[in-house]
Amino acid sequence: MEEANKETIKATAAASVGAGVGGAGGATVGVLELAAATGTVTGLSAGVVIGAGAVAGGLAFLFGYKLYRRLKARQTE
């Protein structure tokens, strides 16, 4: 397997983990939002919160991984 493919796989794995963590955090907020419903909150808005958490988590982990790789590359130079 080529080095470029390995890096792509590692970055995808980091984003997947982040999406899982962000989705769990979003689910917590979404459930709390539904529990405190005052009539304006629907399952759709809770789903949007969960999805937004997954996207934010995935992006955060992906950018974090890329930053880690960049810092590691500078240290080895």
N, CA, C and O atoms as a Maestro MAE file, in Angstrom:
{
 s_m_m2io_version
 :::
 2.0.0
}

f_m_ct {
 s_m_title
 :::
 protein
 m_atom[308] {
  # First column is atom index #
  i_m_mmod_type
  r_m_x_coord
  r_m_y_coord
  r_m_z_coord
  i_m_residue_number
  s_m_chain_name
  s_m_pdb_residue_name
  s_m_pdb_atom_name
  i_m_atomic_number
  :::
  1 25 0.844 -1.172 0.000 1 A "MET " " N  " 7
  2 3 0.000 0.000 0.000 1 A "MET " " CA " 6
  3 2 0.891 1.236 0.000 1 A "MET " " C  " 6
  4 15 1.876 1.298 0.736 1 A "MET " " O  " 8
  5 25 0.550 2.201 -0.810 2 A "GLU " " N  " 7
  6 3 1.348 3.411 -0.926 2 A "GLU " " CA " 6
  7 2 1.175 4.293 0.301 2 A "GLU " " C  " 6
  8 15 0.159 4.230 0.993 2 A "GLU " " O  " 8
  9 25 2.184 5.114 0.556 3 A "GLU " " N  " 7
  10 3 2.156 6.007 1.714 3 A "GLU " " CA " 6
  11 2 0.987 6.993 1.643 3 A "GLU " " C  " 6
  12 15 0.375 7.296 2.667 3 A "GLU " " O  " 8
  13 25 0.672 7.491 0.453 4 A "ALA " " N  " 7
  14 3 -0.442 8.431 0.301 4 A "ALA " " CA " 6
  15 2 -1.765 7.764 0.682 4 A "ALA " " C  " 6
  16 15 -2.619 8.386 1.312 4 A "ALA " " O  " 8
  17 25 -1.927 6.503 0.297 5 A "ASN " " N  " 7
  18 3 -3.147 5.775 0.648 5 A "ASN " " CA " 6
  19 2 -3.241 5.567 2.156 5 A "ASN " " C  " 6
  20 15 -4.323 5.669 2.733 5 A "ASN " " O  " 8
  21 25 -2.115 5.277 2.790 6 A "LYS " " N  " 7
  22 3 -2.109 5.085 4.234 6 A "LYS " " CA " 6
  23 2 -2.518 6.366 4.954 6 A "LYS " " C  " 6
  24 15 -3.265 6.315 5.931 6 A "LYS " " O  " 8
  25 25 -2.039 7.502 4.485 7 A "GLU " " N  " 7
  26 3 -2.389 8.778 5.098 7 A "GLU " " CA " 6
  27 2 -3.873 9.084 4.924 7 A "GLU " " C  " 6
  28 15 -4.517 9.600 5.838 7 A "GLU " " O  " 8
  29 25 -4.410 8.769 3.759 8 A "THR " " N  " 7
  30 3 -5.833 8.982 3.510 8 A "THR " " CA " 6
  31 2 -6.671 8.119 4.438 8 A "THR " " C  " 6
  32 15 -7.677 8.576 4.980 8 A "THR " " O  " 8
  33 25 -6.264 6.887 4.619 9 A "ILE " " N  " 7
  34 3 -6.990 5.973 5.508 9 A "ILE " " CA " 6
  35 2 -6.929 6.470 6.947 9 A "ILE " " C  " 6
  36 15 -7.935 6.436 7.656 9 A "ILE " " O  " 8
  37 25 -5.762 6.931 7.385 10 A "LYS " " N  " 7
  38 3 -5.625 7.444 8.746 10 A "LYS " " CA " 6
  39 2 -6.474 8.692 8.954 10 A "LYS " " C  " 6
  40 15 -7.103 8.840 10.001 10 A "LYS " " O  " 8
  41 25 -6.501 9.581 7.984 11 A "ALA " " N  " 7
  42 3 -7.310 10.800 8.097 11 A "ALA " " CA " 6
  43 2 -8.800 10.464 8.117 11 A "ALA " " C  " 6
  44 15 -9.567 11.078 8.860 11 A "ALA " " O  " 8
  45 25 -9.207 9.497 7.308 12 A "THR " " N  " 7
  46 3 -10.605 9.075 7.290 12 A "THR " " CA " 6
  47 2 -10.995 8.445 8.619 12 A "THR " " C  " 6
  48 15 -12.091 8.684 9.124 12 A "THR " " O  " 8
  49 25 -10.104 7.646 9.184 13 A "ALA " " N  " 7
  50 3 -10.385 7.040 10.485 13 A "ALA " " CA " 6
  51 2 -10.521 8.098 11.572 13 A "ALA " " C  " 6
  52 15 -11.396 7.998 12.432 13 A "ALA " " O  " 8
  53 25 -9.654 9.117 11.536 14 A "ALA " " N  " 7
  54 3 -9.743 10.193 12.524 14 A "ALA " " CA " 6
  55 2 -11.058 10.944 12.388 14 A "ALA " " C  " 6
  56 15 -11.684 11.280 13.393 14 A "ALA " " O  " 8
  57 25 -11.484 11.210 11.167 15 A "ALA " " N  " 7
  58 3 -12.756 11.897 10.949 15 A "ALA " " CA " 6
  59 2 -13.935 11.037 11.391 15 A "ALA " " C  " 6
  60 15 -14.922 11.558 11.909 15 A "ALA " " O  " 8
  61 25 -13.839 9.730 11.191 16 A "SER " " N  " 7
  62 3 -14.913 8.827 11.604 16 A "SER " " CA " 6
  63 2 -15.059 8.802 13.118 16 A "SER " " C  " 6
  64 15 -16.171 8.843 13.644 16 A "SER " " O  " 8
  65 25 -13.939 8.734 13.808 17 A "VAL " " N  " 7
  66 3 -13.974 8.762 15.270 17 A "VAL " " CA " 6
  67 2 -14.565 10.079 15.752 17 A "VAL " " C  " 6
  68 15 -15.394 10.102 16.661 17 A "VAL " " O  " 8
  69 25 -14.138 11.157 15.145 18 A "GLY " " N  " 7
  70 3 -14.666 12.469 15.519 18 A "GLY " " CA " 6
  71 2 -16.156 12.587 15.275 18 A "GLY " " C  " 6
  72 15 -16.880 13.187 16.071 18 A "GLY " " O  " 8
  73 25 -16.612 12.016 14.178 19 A "ALA " " N  " 7
  74 3 -18.048 12.051 13.884 19 A "ALA " " CA " 6
  75 2 -18.823 11.261 14.928 19 A "ALA " " C  " 6
  76 15 -19.914 11.662 15.334 19 A "ALA " " O  " 8
  77 25 -18.264 10.145 15.360 20 A "GLY " " N  " 7
  78 3 -18.919 9.358 16.405 20 A "GLY " " CA " 6
  79 2 -18.993 10.113 17.718 20 A "GLY " " C  " 6
  80 15 -20.035 10.137 18.374 20 A "GLY " " O  " 8
  81 25 -17.893 10.723 18.097 21 A "VAL " " N  " 7
  82 3 -17.855 11.505 19.334 21 A "VAL " " CA " 6
  83 2 -18.767 12.719 19.232 21 A "VAL " " C  " 6
  84 15 -19.528 13.004 20.157 21 A "VAL " " O  " 8
  85 25 -18.697 13.427 18.126 22 A "GLY " " N  " 7
  86 3 -19.565 14.589 17.925 22 A "GLY " " CA " 6
  87 2 -21.028 14.208 17.860 22 A "GLY " " C  " 6
  88 15 -21.887 14.935 18.359 22 A "GLY " " O  " 8
  89 25 -21.315 13.073 17.249 23 A "GLY " " N  " 7
  90 3 -22.699 12.595 17.190 23 A "GLY " " CA " 6
  91 2 -23.230 12.260 18.570 23 A "GLY " " C  " 6
  92 15 -24.390 12.532 18.878 23 A "GLY " " O  " 8
  93 25 -22.377 11.665 19.408 24 A "ALA " " N  " 7
  94 3 -22.794 11.362 20.780 24 A "ALA " " CA " 6
  95 2 -23.065 12.648 21.551 24 A "ALA " " C  " 6
  96 15 -24.052 12.747 22.279 24 A "ALA " " O  " 8
  97 25 -22.194 13.621 21.390 25 A "GLY " " N  " 7
  98 3 -22.412 14.914 22.045 25 A "GLY " " CA " 6
  99 2 -23.656 15.606 21.522 25 A "GLY " " C  " 6
  100 15 -24.429 16.183 22.286 25 A "GLY " " O  " 8
  101 25 -23.839 15.542 20.215 26 A "GLY " " N  " 7
  102 3 -25.040 16.125 19.610 26 A "GLY " " CA " 6
  103 2 -26.298 15.400 20.060 26 A "GLY " " C  " 6
  104 15 -27.339 16.027 20.257 26 A "GLY " " O  " 8
  105 25 -26.210 14.082 20.224 27 A "ALA " " N  " 7
  106 3 -27.363 13.314 20.690 27 A "ALA " " CA " 6
  107 2 -27.734 13.716 22.108 27 A "ALA " " C  " 6
  108 15 -28.912 13.823 22.447 27 A "ALA " " O  " 8
  109 25 -26.721 13.937 22.929 28 A "THR " " N  " 7
  110 3 -26.984 14.382 24.296 28 A "THR " " CA " 6
  111 2 -27.714 15.714 24.292 28 A "THR " " C  " 6
  112 15 -28.708 15.885 24.997 28 A "THR " " O  " 8
  113 25 -27.225 16.648 23.505 29 A "VAL " " N  " 7
  114 3 -27.875 17.959 23.423 29 A "VAL " " CA " 6
  115 2 -29.264 17.830 22.810 29 A "VAL " " C  " 6
  116 15 -30.208 18.476 23.263 29 A "VAL " " O  " 8
  117 25 -29.390 16.995 21.778 30 A "GLY " " N  " 7
  118 3 -30.686 16.801 21.136 30 A "GLY " " CA " 6
  119 2 -31.715 16.196 22.075 30 A "GLY " " C  " 6
  120 15 -32.876 16.604 22.079 30 A "GLY " " O  " 8
  121 25 -31.288 15.220 22.872 31 A "VAL " " N  " 7
  122 3 -32.205 14.603 23.832 31 A "VAL " " CA " 6
  123 2 -32.591 15.599 24.910 31 A "VAL " " C  " 6
  124 15 -33.758 15.674 25.295 31 A "VAL " " O  " 8
  125 25 -31.628 16.362 25.401 32 A "LEU " " N  " 7
  126 3 -31.945 17.387 26.396 32 A "LEU " " CA " 6
  127 2 -32.892 18.423 25.820 32 A "LEU " " C  " 6
  128 15 -33.779 18.927 26.510 32 A "LEU " " O  " 8
  129 25 -32.693 18.737 24.539 33 A "GLU " " N  " 7
  130 3 -33.573 19.693 23.873 33 A "GLU " " CA " 6
  131 2 -34.997 19.152 23.811 33 A "GLU " " C  " 6
  132 15 -35.957 19.882 24.054 33 A "GLU " " O  " 8
  133 25 -35.127 17.874 23.486 34 A "LEU " " N  " 7
  134 3 -36.465 17.265 23.439 34 A "LEU " " CA " 6
  135 2 -37.084 17.165 24.826 34 A "LEU " " C  " 6
  136 15 -38.290 17.355 24.986 34 A "LEU " " O  " 8
  137 25 -36.256 16.866 25.837 35 A "ALA " " N  " 7
  138 3 -36.766 16.738 27.206 35 A "ALA " " CA " 6
  139 2 -37.291 18.072 27.729 35 A "ALA " " C  " 6
  140 15 -38.249 18.106 28.501 35 A "ALA " " O  " 8
  141 25 -36.675 19.148 27.315 36 A "ALA " " N  " 7
  142 3 -37.082 20.467 27.780 36 A "ALA " " CA " 6
  143 2 -38.036 21.128 26.785 36 A "ALA " " C  " 6
  144 15 -38.168 22.352 26.759 36 A "ALA " " O  " 8
  145 25 -38.687 20.321 25.979 37 A "ALA " " N  " 7
  146 3 -39.539 20.847 24.914 37 A "ALA " " CA " 6
  147 2 -40.640 21.743 25.464 37 A "ALA " " C  " 6
  148 15 -41.335 21.409 26.424 37 A "ALA " " O  " 8
  149 25 -40.763 22.865 24.829 38 A "THR " " N  " 7
  150 3 -41.823 23.801 25.185 38 A "THR " " CA " 6
  151 2 -42.827 23.919 24.047 38 A "THR " " C  " 6
  152 15 -43.592 24.882 23.985 38 A "THR " " O  " 8
  153 25 -42.823 22.963 23.170 39 A "GLY " " N  " 7
  154 3 -43.733 22.983 22.048 39 A "GLY " " CA " 6
  155 2 -43.083 23.421 20.742 39 A "GLY " " C  " 6
  156 15 -43.637 23.179 19.670 39 A "GLY " " O  " 8
  157 25 -41.924 24.057 20.813 40 A "THR " " N  " 7
  158 3 -41.254 24.526 19.606 40 A "THR " " CA " 6
  159 2 -40.215 23.533 19.109 40 A "THR " " C  " 6
  160 15 -39.752 23.621 17.971 40 A "THR " " O  " 8
  161 25 -39.856 22.599 19.959 41 A "VAL " " N  " 7
  162 3 -38.814 21.636 19.608 41 A "VAL " " CA " 6
  163 2 -39.470 20.397 19.007 41 A "VAL " " C  " 6
  164 15 -40.451 19.880 19.542 41 A "VAL " " O  " 8
  165 25 -38.925 19.934 17.902 42 A "THR " " N  " 7
  166 3 -39.439 18.728 17.255 42 A "THR " " CA " 6
  167 2 -38.317 17.713 17.112 42 A "THR " " C  " 6
  168 15 -37.148 18.004 17.368 42 A "THR " " O  " 8
  169 25 -38.696 16.537 16.705 43 A "GLY " " N  " 7
  170 3 -37.680 15.516 16.433 43 A "GLY " " CA " 6
  171 2 -36.736 15.952 15.332 43 A "GLY " " C  " 6
  172 15 -35.562 15.583 15.330 43 A "GLY " " O  " 8
  173 25 -37.247 16.737 14.395 44 A "LEU " " N  " 7
  174 3 -36.409 17.226 13.296 44 A "LEU " " CA " 6
  175 2 -35.318 18.155 13.814 44 A "LEU " " C  " 6
  176 15 -34.159 18.034 13.415 44 A "LEU " " O  " 8
  177 25 -35.679 19.077 14.696 45 A "SER " " N  " 7
  178 3 -34.654 19.996 15.208 45 A "SER " " CA " 6
  179 2 -33.635 19.258 16.064 45 A "SER " " C  " 6
  180 15 -32.453 19.600 16.053 45 A "SER " " O  " 8
  181 25 -34.081 18.246 16.809 46 A "ALA " " N  " 7
  182 3 -33.134 17.440 17.581 46 A "ALA " " CA " 6
  183 2 -32.215 16.673 16.637 46 A "ALA " " C  " 6
  184 15 -31.021 16.544 16.906 46 A "ALA " " O  " 8
  185 25 -32.758 16.165 15.538 47 A "GLY " " N  " 7
  186 3 -31.937 15.478 14.538 47 A "GLY " " CA " 6
  187 2 -30.921 16.396 13.906 47 A "GLY " " C  " 6
  188 15 -29.797 15.986 13.619 47 A "GLY " " O  " 8
  189 25 -31.312 17.642 13.686 48 A "VAL " " N  " 7
  190 3 -30.378 18.634 13.131 48 A "VAL " " CA " 6
  191 2 -29.238 18.873 14.110 48 A "VAL " " C  " 6
  192 15 -28.082 18.976 13.701 48 A "VAL " " O  " 8
  193 25 -29.553 18.961 15.401 49 A "VAL " " N  " 7
  194 3 -28.516 19.157 16.417 49 A "VAL " " CA " 6
  195 2 -27.568 17.965 16.440 49 A "VAL " " C  " 6
  196 15 -26.353 18.142 16.527 49 A "VAL " " O  " 8
  197 25 -28.109 16.758 16.362 50 A "ILE " " N  " 7
  198 3 -27.276 15.551 16.361 50 A "ILE " " CA " 6
  199 2 -26.377 15.531 15.121 50 A "ILE " " C  " 6
  200 15 -25.185 15.240 15.222 50 A "ILE " " O  " 8
  201 25 -26.940 15.837 13.973 51 A "GLY " " N  " 7
  202 3 -26.156 15.868 12.728 51 A "GLY " " CA " 6
  203 2 -25.081 16.927 12.759 51 A "GLY " " C  " 6
  204 15 -23.956 16.695 12.315 51 A "GLY " " O  " 8
  205 25 -25.426 18.102 13.288 52 A "ALA " " N  " 7
  206 3 -24.439 19.174 13.381 52 A "ALA " " CA " 6
  207 2 -23.306 18.783 14.314 52 A "ALA " " C  " 6
  208 15 -22.148 19.111 14.058 52 A "ALA " " O  " 8
  209 25 -23.632 18.084 15.395 53 A "GLY " " N  " 7
  210 3 -22.585 17.616 16.311 53 A "GLY " " CA " 6
  211 2 -21.660 16.618 15.640 53 A "GLY " " C  " 6
  212 15 -20.448 16.651 15.849 53 A "GLY " " O  " 8
  213 25 -22.230 15.731 14.834 54 A "ALA " " N  " 7
  214 3 -21.414 14.744 14.122 54 A "ALA " " CA " 6
  215 2 -20.494 15.421 13.114 54 A "ALA " " C  " 6
  216 15 -19.319 15.070 13.007 54 A "ALA " " O  " 8
  217 25 -21.019 16.377 12.385 55 A "VAL " " N  " 7
  218 3 -20.202 17.098 11.394 55 A "VAL " " CA " 6
  219 2 -19.096 17.890 12.092 55 A "VAL " " C  " 6
  220 15 -17.940 17.854 11.670 55 A "VAL " " O  " 8
  221 25 -19.449 18.597 13.151 56 A "ALA " " N  " 7
  222 3 -18.454 19.389 13.875 56 A "ALA " " CA " 6
  223 2 -17.370 18.501 14.478 56 A "ALA " " C  " 6
  224 15 -16.187 18.834 14.424 56 A "ALA " " O  " 8
  225 25 -17.775 17.383 15.045 57 A "GLY " " N  " 7
  226 3 -16.792 16.459 15.615 57 A "GLY " " CA " 6
  227 2 -15.871 15.869 14.560 57 A "GLY " " C  " 6
  228 15 -14.661 15.769 14.763 57 A "GLY " " O  " 8
  229 25 -16.455 15.478 13.426 58 A "GLY " " N  " 7
  230 3 -15.650 14.929 12.338 58 A "GLY " " CA " 6
  231 2 -14.639 15.929 11.816 58 A "GLY " " C  " 6
  232 15 -13.478 15.586 11.595 58 A "GLY " " O  " 8
  233 25 -15.073 17.162 11.617 59 A "LEU " " N  " 7
  234 3 -14.151 18.198 11.136 59 A "LEU " " CA " 6
  235 2 -13.079 18.525 12.164 59 A "LEU " " C  " 6
  236 15 -11.916 18.720 11.812 59 A "LEU " " O  " 8
  237 25 -13.462 18.584 13.423 60 A "ALA " " N  " 7
  238 3 -12.489 18.896 14.474 60 A "ALA " " CA " 6
  239 2 -11.400 17.825 14.548 60 A "ALA " " C  " 6
  240 15 -10.216 18.145 14.642 60 A "ALA " " O  " 8
  241 25 -11.800 16.563 14.505 61 A "PHE " " N  " 7
  242 3 -10.813 15.488 14.564 61 A "PHE " " CA " 6
  243 2 -9.959 15.465 13.303 61 A "PHE " " C  " 6
  244 15 -8.756 15.215 13.381 61 A "PHE " " O  " 8
  245 25 -10.560 15.720 12.140 62 A "LEU " " N  " 7
  246 3 -9.802 15.716 10.892 62 A "LEU " " CA " 6
  247 2 -8.755 16.821 10.889 62 A "LEU " " C  " 6
  248 15 -7.595 16.579 10.557 62 A "LEU " " O  " 8
  249 25 -9.160 18.035 11.256 63 A "PHE " " N  " 7
  250 3 -8.203 19.143 11.303 63 A "PHE " " CA " 6
  251 2 -7.160 18.929 12.388 63 A "PHE " " C  " 6
  252 15 -5.995 19.289 12.216 63 A "PHE " " O  " 8
  253 25 -7.573 18.347 13.496 64 A "GLY " " N  " 7
  254 3 -6.618 18.026 14.557 64 A "GLY " " CA " 6
  255 2 -5.577 17.019 14.098 64 A "GLY " " C  " 6
  256 15 -4.395 17.155 14.413 64 A "GLY " " O  " 8
  257 25 -6.010 16.013 13.357 65 A "TYR " " N  " 7
  258 3 -5.081 15.018 12.842 65 A "TYR " " CA " 6
  259 2 -4.109 15.643 11.843 65 A "TYR " " C  " 6
  260 15 -2.911 15.358 11.867 65 A "TYR " " O  " 8
  261 25 -4.635 16.494 10.969 66 A "LYS " " N  " 7
  262 3 -3.762 17.152 9.991 66 A "LYS " " CA " 6
  263 2 -2.745 18.058 10.686 66 A "LYS " " C  " 6
  264 15 -1.585 18.117 10.277 66 A "LYS " " O  " 8
  265 25 -3.173 18.759 11.731 67 A "LEU " " N  " 7
  266 3 -2.254 19.598 12.497 67 A "LEU " " CA " 6
  267 2 -1.182 18.740 13.178 67 A "LEU " " C  " 6
  268 15 -0.005 19.101 13.189 67 A "LEU " " O  " 8
  269 25 -1.593 17.621 13.737 68 A "TYR " " N  " 7
  270 3 -0.650 16.693 14.370 68 A "TYR " " CA " 6
  271 2 0.389 16.205 13.360 68 A "TYR " " C  " 6
  272 15 1.583 16.185 13.658 68 A "TYR " " O  " 8
  273 25 -0.062 15.813 12.171 69 A "ARG " " N  " 7
  274 3 0.872 15.329 11.144 69 A "ARG " " CA " 6
  275 2 1.848 16.430 10.723 69 A "ARG " " C  " 6
  276 15 3.030 16.167 10.504 69 A "ARG " " O  " 8
  277 25 1.346 17.660 10.611 70 A "ARG " " N  " 7
  278 3 2.204 18.791 10.214 70 A "ARG " " CA " 6
  279 2 3.262 19.071 11.286 70 A "ARG " " C  " 6
  280 15 4.431 19.283 10.965 70 A "ARG " " O  " 8
  281 25 2.851 19.071 12.554 71 A "LEU " " N  " 7
  282 3 3.799 19.302 13.642 71 A "LEU " " CA " 6
  283 2 4.813 18.173 13.748 71 A "LEU " " C  " 6
  284 15 5.994 18.410 13.999 71 A "LEU " " O  " 8
  285 25 4.348 16.954 13.555 72 A "LYS " " N  " 7
  286 3 5.256 15.799 13.614 72 A "LYS " " CA " 6
  287 2 6.277 15.862 12.483 72 A "LYS " " C  " 6
  288 15 7.446 15.535 12.686 72 A "LYS " " O  " 8
  289 25 5.845 16.281 11.294 73 A "ALA " " N  " 7
  290 3 6.753 16.384 10.152 73 A "ALA " " CA " 6
  291 2 7.815 17.453 10.390 73 A "ALA " " C  " 6
  292 15 8.965 17.283 9.985 73 A "ALA " " O  " 8
  293 25 7.440 18.555 11.044 74 A "ARG " " N  " 7
  294 3 8.408 19.616 11.336 74 A "ARG " " CA " 6
  295 2 9.439 19.159 12.356 74 A "ARG " " C  " 6
  296 15 10.600 19.560 12.278 74 A "ARG " " O  " 8
  297 25 9.037 18.332 13.305 75 A "GLN " " N  " 7
  298 3 9.967 17.856 14.326 75 A "GLN " " CA " 6
  299 2 11.004 16.913 13.747 75 A "GLN " " C  " 6
  300 15 12.130 16.863 14.241 75 A "GLN " " O  " 8
  301 25 10.651 16.163 12.707 76 A "THR " " N  " 7
  302 3 11.589 15.215 12.140 76 A "THR " " CA " 6
  303 2 12.552 15.853 11.146 76 A "THR " " C  " 6
  304 15 13.509 15.213 10.712 76 A "THR " " O  " 8
  305 25 12.307 17.103 10.783 77 A "GLU " " N  " 7
  306 3 13.196 17.786 9.816 77 A "GLU " " CA " 6
  307 2 14.477 18.214 10.469 77 A "GLU " " C  " 6
  308 15 15.339 18.799 9.814 77 A "GLU " " O  " 8
  :::
 }
 m_bond[307] {
  # First column is bond index #
  i_m_from
  i_m_to
  i_m_order
  :::
  1 1 2 1
  2 2 3 1
  3 3 4 2
  4 3 5 1
  5 5 6 1
  6 6 7 1
  7 7 8 2
  8 7 9 1
  9 9 10 1
  10 10 11 1
  11 11 12 2
  12 11 13 1
  13 13 14 1
  14 14 15 1
  15 15 16 2
  16 15 17 1
  17 17 18 1
  18 18 19 1
  19 19 20 2
  20 19 21 1
  21 21 22 1
  22 22 23 1
  23 23 24 2
  24 23 25 1
  25 25 26 1
  26 26 27 1
  27 27 28 2
  28 27 29 1
  29 29 30 1
  30 30 31 1
  31 31 32 2
  32 31 33 1
  33 33 34 1
  34 34 35 1
  35 35 36 2
  36 35 37 1
  37 37 38 1
  38 38 39 1
  39 39 40 2
  40 39 41 1
  41 41 42 1
  42 42 43 1
  43 43 44 2
  44 43 45 1
  45 45 46 1
  46 46 47 1
  47 47 48 2
  48 47 49 1
  49 49 50 1
  50 50 51 1
  51 51 52 2
  52 51 53 1
  53 53 54 1
  54 54 55 1
  55 55 56 2
  56 55 57 1
  57 57 58 1
  58 58 59 1
  59 59 60 2
  60 59 61 1
  61 61 62 1
  62 62 63 1
  63 63 64 2
  64 63 65 1
  65 65 66 1
  66 66 67 1
  67 67 68 2
  68 67 69 1
  69 69 70 1
  70 70 71 1
  71 71 72 2
  72 71 73 1
  73 73 74 1
  74 74 75 1
  75 75 76 2
  76 75 77 1
  77 77 78 1
  78 78 79 1
  79 79 80 2
  80 79 81 1
  81 81 82 1
  82 82 83 1
  83 83 84 2
  84 83 85 1
  85 85 86 1
  86 86 87 1
  87 87 88 2
  88 87 89 1
  89 89 90 1
  90 90 91 1
  91 91 92 2
  92 91 93 1
  93 93 94 1
  94 94 95 1
  95 95 96 2
  96 95 97 1
  97 97 98 1
  98 98 99 1
  99 99 100 2
  100 99 101 1
  101 101 102 1
  102 102 103 1
  103 103 104 2
  104 103 105 1
  105 105 106 1
  106 106 107 1
  107 107 108 2
  108 107 109 1
  109 109 110 1
  110 110 111 1
  111 111 112 2
  112 111 113 1
  113 113 114 1
  114 114 115 1
  115 115 116 2
  116 115 117 1
  117 117 118 1
  118 118 119 1
  119 119 120 2
  120 119 121 1
  121 121 122 1
  122 122 123 1
  123 123 124 2
  124 123 125 1
  125 125 126 1
  126 126 127 1
  127 127 128 2
  128 127 129 1
  129 129 130 1
  130 130 131 1
  131 131 132 2
  132 131 133 1
  133 133 134 1
  134 134 135 1
  135 135 136 2
  136 135 137 1
  137 137 138 1
  138 138 139 1
  139 139 140 2
  140 139 141 1
  141 141 142 1
  142 142 143 1
  143 143 144 2
  144 143 145 1
  145 145 146 1
  146 146 147 1
  147 147 148 2
  148 147 149 1
  149 149 150 1
  150 150 151 1
  151 151 152 2
  152 151 153 1
  153 153 154 1
  154 154 155 1
  155 155 156 2
  156 155 157 1
  157 157 158 1
  158 158 159 1
  159 159 160 2
  160 159 161 1
  161 161 162 1
  162 162 163 1
  163 163 164 2
  164 163 165 1
  165 165 166 1
  166 166 167 1
  167 167 168 2
  168 167 169 1
  169 169 170 1
  170 170 171 1
  171 171 172 2
  172 171 173 1
  173 173 174 1
  174 174 175 1
  175 175 176 2
  176 175 177 1
  177 177 178 1
  178 178 179 1
  179 179 180 2
  180 179 181 1
  181 181 182 1
  182 182 183 1
  183 183 184 2
  184 183 185 1
  185 185 186 1
  186 186 187 1
  187 187 188 2
  188 187 189 1
  189 189 190 1
  190 190 191 1
  191 191 192 2
  192 191 193 1
  193 193 194 1
  194 194 195 1
  195 195 196 2
  196 195 197 1
  197 197 198 1
  198 198 199 1
  199 199 200 2
  200 199 201 1
  201 201 202 1
  202 202 203 1
  203 203 204 2
  204 203 205 1
  205 205 206 1
  206 206 207 1
  207 207 208 2
  208 207 209 1
  209 209 210 1
  210 210 211 1
  211 211 212 2
  212 211 213 1
  213 213 214 1
  214 214 215 1
  215 215 216 2
  216 215 217 1
  217 217 218 1
  218 218 219 1
  219 219 220 2
  220 219 221 1
  221 221 222 1
  222 222 223 1
  223 223 224 2
  224 223 225 1
  225 225 226 1
  226 226 227 1
  227 227 228 2
  228 227 229 1
  229 229 230 1
  230 230 231 1
  231 231 232 2
  232 231 233 1
  233 233 234 1
  234 234 235 1
  235 235 236 2
  236 235 237 1
  237 237 238 1
  238 238 239 1
  239 239 240 2
  240 239 241 1
  241 241 242 1
  242 242 243 1
  243 243 244 2
  244 243 245 1
  245 245 246 1
  246 246 247 1
  247 247 248 2
  248 247 249 1
  249 249 250 1
  250 250 251 1
  251 251 252 2
  252 251 253 1
  253 253 254 1
  254 254 255 1
  255 255 256 2
  256 255 257 1
  257 257 258 1
  258 258 259 1
  259 259 260 2
  260 259 261 1
  261 261 262 1
  262 262 263 1
  263 263 264 2
  264 263 265 1
  265 265 266 1
  266 266 267 1
  267 267 268 2
  268 267 269 1
  269 269 270 1
  270 270 271 1
  271 271 272 2
  272 271 273 1
  273 273 274 1
  274 274 275 1
  275 275 276 2
  276 275 277 1
  277 277 278 1
  278 278 279 1
  279 279 280 2
  280 279 281 1
  281 281 282 1
  282 282 283 1
  283 283 284 2
  284 283 285 1
  285 285 286 1
  286 286 287 1
  287 287 288 2
  288 287 289 1
  289 289 290 1
  290 290 291 1
  291 291 292 2
  292 291 293 1
  293 293 294 1
  294 294 295 1
  295 295 296 2
  296 295 297 1
  297 297 298 1
  298 298 299 1
  299 299 300 2
  300 299 301 1
  301 301 302 1
  302 302 303 1
  303 303 304 2
  304 303 305 1
  305 305 306 1
  306 306 307 1
  307 307 308 2
  :::
 }
}
